[in-house]
Amino acid sequence: AHLPFHEMENRNDLIDNAGNSDDDGYCFAKVNEVYAVYLPPSKTVELDITSSGDTFDVRWFDPRNGGALQTGNVTTIQGGSNRSLGNPPSETDEDWVVLVTAR
């Protein structure tokens, strides 16, 4: 399993969605370890990982078709700032889930 659900919490504030708008996506996180970010169609975000100095892997999951995790145009991000998660590997006009995990 990729997600330790019982240790994670809603952290929409980390993707600049403290108001929980359906248009801005959702972030479920165990801060500094793993982040699952749901993005609605055509949405890109920055993830606030300022509290970590780690490197994170960025992988994409297609919620429409399932399958293996995929890589987009950003494959790793470095903690210490807000970082763009980039674009999905295909079908940028569809919804995606981004899995961001510390190395």
Secondary structure by P-SEA (a helix, b strand, c coil): cccccccccccccccccccccccbbbbbbccccbbbbbbcccbbbbbccccccbbbbbbbbccccccccccccccccccccccccccccccccccbbbbbbcc
